[in-house]
Amino acid sequence: MVLDKINFQRRMWAVCEASALDLSRLPPGQIKNHYAAKVRPGKHSLILPLGARATLIFPIEQNRLLSAKKPYLLELTDISGTIWSQEISGTHAVKGGPYPR
């Protein structure tokens, strides 16, 4: 999967948003891969190979998190335009997912 956009929001108010260009410039220190298949920045976006699992770290201003109430909604848009969304409470997904919508 190639990510085109990441949107982390609460009730339509973006807490953090990263465009395809932002994702293509993600520093290696902000990607912590867990498996042999590696998530990595590509020429135009972020590349997520089949079987890859990684923790992505995005700096978010503390006051933006405090002013947005939980749960949050994480949306990933792949290169085809499919939007994958997952509700997040704190630092973990509420259950399963992310799921296409």
Secondary structure, DSSP 8 states (H G I E B T S, - for coil): -EEEEEEEEETTEEEEEE-HHHHHT--GGGEEE-SSS--EE-SSSEE--TT--EEE-----HHHHHHS-SSEEEEEEETTS-EEEEEEETTEESSS--EE-
